[in-house]
């Protein structure tokens, strides 16, 4: 049985939103110096542009499910696309760092509503067996975005101007807005209780603390980053206690009682952190240890993107043949293997061999994240779906920020212990290889038939 044209159209629309959301996470990372000159600030301060977006994105995720239940997916999705697009124009028109950071906050709020709302709309309207195909449509373009974004940002800044890093979103956003108004059915909200204001404040504070740790690490403040993580974790624990006790929780965390959802949340968080660290670590290795130029380093990392594309057509067939549990574990082991190989690289490593390993890493990354995008929802139905979708989005987004922060912290700690840059990278890649193996062990604890609802 084939997926109907309407869900395919909606999946393509949500995929476009996912591309915009993820593209803007890292597109400014290679353009810090020219952007700083244009805004009259220092390159290190440009990190606030990334941090503001990530923090706003994480903080605005929890109320998305409530808004969808109250107003319906059509109007929340179209409003989110409009806010993101207008904020992109505001970013491009900024004349100071403060203006740009302010618009990035607005942009992050819009981004927070786009993909989770679109994904909920799809999951709520299709048979379980169609979920793998639709999720593959959504996931793989978004996975490519943070890999190609640094190179794209460098090219736009070099051959056009920094404004185009944000203006590139405008035609995509306008098209997405038109298509959303045409394709998304105007279904009413299914009802939502009163807004859980204490839960919203606690979740926002906790998530903000966790995600801000990445920026603190980038600014050379590891102790402050550790405090932010600890404080964020404590506040989120208080938030969890509140959400379990209140009559109308912002997010119903009782959905974690579903075994596949709980296991995929834990394993998925760690897997997202590992694979997010890879595109961060590789350019640093290539430039600081191998002595390659930024352009060469960025071009080689694009091999990860090539691996993503190559693996995409096979994901649905692999699920049908082997099941989610087996493929999620296999992908994690494959990622661990590529990281272990990267830990052995030296400055005389052949560029062809490096490209091949990067491509294999990208393929494993694509397969694994597709599995972890499907597994949380295999056994969740009905009213729980909205809450599961919100929690899954929160896990994904916070894990991405924490992955980079963890990579920075491990690399800095290894460099301090070894006083040798190549050794520090070897230790860091080895640590993340071990974490990937932990992911595999976690998913293998599930029963063999876990997630089989999407195979029938």
Buried (B, 14 or more C-beta within 10 A) or exposed (E): EEBEEEBBBBBBBBBBBBBBBBBBBBBBBBBBEBBBEBBEBEEEBBBBBBBBBBBBBBBBBBBBBBBBBBBBBBBBBBBBBBBBBBBBBBBBEBEEBEBBBBBBBBBBBBBBBBBBBBBBBBBBBBEBBBBBBBBBBBBBBBBBBBBBBBBBBBBBBEEEEBBBBBBBBBEBBEBBBEBBBEEBEEEEBEEBEEEBEBBBBBBBBBBBBBBBBBBBBBBEBBEBBBBBBEBBEEBBEBBBEBBEEBEEBBBBBEBBEBEBBBBBBBBBBBBBBBBBBBBBBBBBBBBBBBEBEBEBBBBBBBBBBBBBBBBBEBBBEBBBEBBBBBBBBBBBBBBBBBBBBBBEBEEEBEEEEBBBBBBBBBBBBBBBBBBBBBBBBBBBBEEBBBBBBBBBBBBBBBBBBBBBBBBBBBBBBBBEEBEEBBBBBBBBBBBBBEBBBBBBEBBBEBEEEBBBBBBE
